[in-house]
């Protein structure tokens, strides 16, 4: 399952650099190395709040503003319908887990592996369907710190304790006692250089090593390329306008296709039915099939 080790390493390298502290209250100034160490410790404890509190205060305000703007301008009918269908899909996946697992199993991915993936996916969808962003009205006033500390931390807890992740970590590390927290604690951080508010760190996790360049923004260590792209992201997001009737109609049509697939899943009774579903919605299911196949490698 090579992809899991790559994902784990990418998570550490990509997200670790975003953090500096994980609790509410006075924010302690950390060095670049302490930033990464704090992240791995908090993430290992399933505390996703660090992903949010790592950002500069003005950035957090701007990102919340983007979420509120989306809530005000998106089609409430389409947005809310999407989350209703997400919850329905979660239920359908669990109900038809055995048929799906047997049908999507490949030479490199067993039925048991697919079954565990389906369970984890269903858990994720269920949590999202009841989250702080599950309706347009919630999105209009959401504080994304609550989303990170609540929903994302819950997702992390479910995934890190799942049989699929446990077995994957055991296979990639060859350590039968390995846990997600232990895996995160084994991350190695080495400072390569630091000059004038710019630090280069070498981060090693799950057999992968990468160098990351960080810059200090409002006392927070941020990836250099992230700093360069953030202003454009906010500017573009704030320019979002009210969804037009035509755009709403197109979005709702997309929901109809999504719902039709769910209805088909709910009606599955055999492998033959799954094959028919694949043929009918080949383009829509292609990416899902590739994803589940790769997860087991």
N, C-alpha and C positions, 0 to 999 in steps of 0.2 A: 504493500500500500504506500508506494513512494509519494503519491500526491499529498498524503496527510502530513508526512514529515516536511514536505516543501511548504505546505500551508502553515504549519506550526512555526517554522522558521520565519516565514514571511510575516506572520502575525507579530512575532517578537520584534523583528527588524523594522517593520512598517509602523506598528502602533506604539511600540515602546518609546519611540522618540517623541511622542506627543505629550508625555506625562511629566508632572512634577510633584503632585500630591493628590491623595484620593479622598480626603475627608473635608467636610465643611468646616469653616472656622478660618482663623488666620492662615494664610498660605505661606509656607516656609520656602525660602529661596534655596534651590538645590543646584548642585553642579550638574554638568551634562551626564557624568557617570551615575550620580545619585538619582537622576531622573529616570534612567533606564532600570536601575536596580529597584527603585520604588515601584515602577510599573510592573515588572515581572512578579514582585511580591504580591501586589494588590490583585493583579489579574489571576495569579495562581489561587487566590482566595475567592475568586469569582466576583470581584468588585470591579465592575466596568465603569464606575464613576470616574476613575482616573483618566479615562479617555476624554472626558469632558473638562474636568478641572485642570487638565494639562494645558488647555488653550489660554491665550491671553484674554483678559476680561472683556476687552472691546470685541474680540472675535466671537466670544460666546454670545454677547448681546446681538451682534450682527447675524449670527446663525439662527438664533431664536427668532429674529425679525424675518428671516427668509422663510422659516416654517410658518409663521403667522401669515405672511403674505400669500403663501401657497394655499393656506386654509381659507383665506378670503376670496381668492381668485379661481380656485379649482371648482369644477362642477361637483356640488355636494352629492348630487344623485349618483354620479359615476364613482366618485371616491368612496362613498359609504357602501355602495353596492359591491365594490371590489373587496372590501374587508369582510363583508357578509359572505362572499364567495370563498374567501380565504379560509374562514372557519368551517364552511361546508366541505371544502376540499380536504382539510385536515381529518375530518370525520370519515370521509369517503376512503382516504388512503389507509387508515387503520382498519376499516371494515373489509377492505379488499387486499390487505397486506399479503396474504399467502399467495393469491393468484398473481399479483404483481411481482412478488419476489421470484416465483417460479418462472415467470415469463421473461423477466429482464435479466435473469442469471446468465452469465457467460462463462467461458473457460477460465477467465481470471478473476471472476467475481461470483461467489457462490450465492445460492438462494438465501442462506442465513445472513450473509453480508448485506444483501439488498434489503432484507427484512429489517435489519437494524438501521439502515439508512432511512427507510420509509418511516420507521418509528421516530427517529430523530427529526426528520423533516416535518412530520405531523406535530410533534411537540413545539417546534419553532413556529409553525403557522398558528397553532392554538394560542400561544403567548402573544404573538403579534395581533391577532384578531381581537384581543381584549386589552390592548396596550393604550398608552397615553396618546397615540397618534392614529387610533383606529376609526376616527370619524373626522369629518371636516370641521365640526364645531369644536372638538378637542384640539385640533391642530391650530386653530385661531389663537389660542391662548397657552399652548403647551410650553412648559419649561423643560428643555431637553436634558437638563441635569436629572430631572425626575425620571425621564425616559431611560437614561443610562443607568441610574441607580436601581430602577425598578425593573423595567422590561429587559434591558440588555444584560443586566446581572443575572436575572432569572434564566434567560436563554443560555448564558455561559455556564450556569450551574447545571442545567439539564444536559447540555452537550458534554461538558467535562466529566460528568458522572455516568454518561451513557456507556453501554456495553461496547458499542462500536469504537468510541474514542479510547476506552480503556484497553481493548484488545489491540488497537492500532498502535498505541504507545508502547505496549509490551512487545509487539513484533518489531517495531523500528528501533527500539532501544535494547532489546533482548534482556530486559529487566522485568521479571514477573511481578515485582513489587512497585513498579513505577505508577505514579499518579500524575494527574495534570499539574497539581501544585508542585510536586517534586520535579517534574519536567521543566517547569518554568524557573524553578530555583537553580537549575543547572546552567542557566544562561551565563555566558562569560562576556564581560565588558572590558575592553582595553582602550585607554585613551591614546590616540596616535599623536594628536597635536591640539593646541588651543591657543589662539591668538586673536586679540581684539574682538571678543564676543563671537568668535567662530570656532567650533570644536569639531574634530573628526574622531569618531569612535569606531572601533572594530567590535562587532557584535556577533557572537557565535551561539547558535542554538540548533539542536537536532541535526548536528553534523554539517550545518551550513554556516559560513562566515561571510559577512558583508561589512563594507565600510559605509558609514553614514555621516553626512556633513550637517551640522546643526548650527543655527544662529539664534541669538537671544532676542526675543521680542517681549517687551513688558515684563521682563524677569523670567520668561518661560523659554525653554529650549525647544526650538521648532525646526523641522527639516527645511533646508534652504530652498528647495524647489517648492515646498508648500507655501512658504512665505511669498515667493514670487508669483504664485498663481492665485493666492487667496483674494486679493483685491478684485481681480477680474471675475472671480466666481461670485462674489457678493454683488458686484455691479450688475452682472448679468441676471442674477436671481432677483434682485430688487426691481428689475425692469419687467418682470412678469406681469402680464395684463389679464384682465378678467377673461375666462374662457368663453369663447363665442358659442352661439347655439349650434353652429356647424361642428365645432370641435367637440362639444358635448355629445352630439349625435354619434360622431365617430368613436368617441370613448365608450359610449353605451353599446355600440355594435361590437366593440372588442370584448366587453363584458358578456355579451350574448354568446360569443364563441367560447369564452372561458367557462361559462355556465354549461354549455352544451357538452364540453369535455367532462366536466364534473358529473353530469347526468349519466354519461356513458360509463364512467368509472363506477358510479353507484350501482349500475346494472350489470357489471361484469359477473359472469358465472363460470367461465372457463378460459384456458389459454387461447382458444380460438377467438373468443371475444376480445381478448387483448390484442391479438394480431389484427383483427378488424379495426380496432381503435387506432392502432399504429398506422394502418393504411389510410384511414379516413383523415387523421390529423397528423400526417407524417412530418410536415414542417414544424408544427407546434411542439411535437414530442421529440424531435430530433435532438435538440439541445439537452433535454432532460435525460434521454437515453445515454448520450455521450458523457454527461456529468456523472450519472450513477455508475457507468462502466469504469470511468477513471478513478472514482473514489475507492474502488476495491483493489487498485494496483499498488 
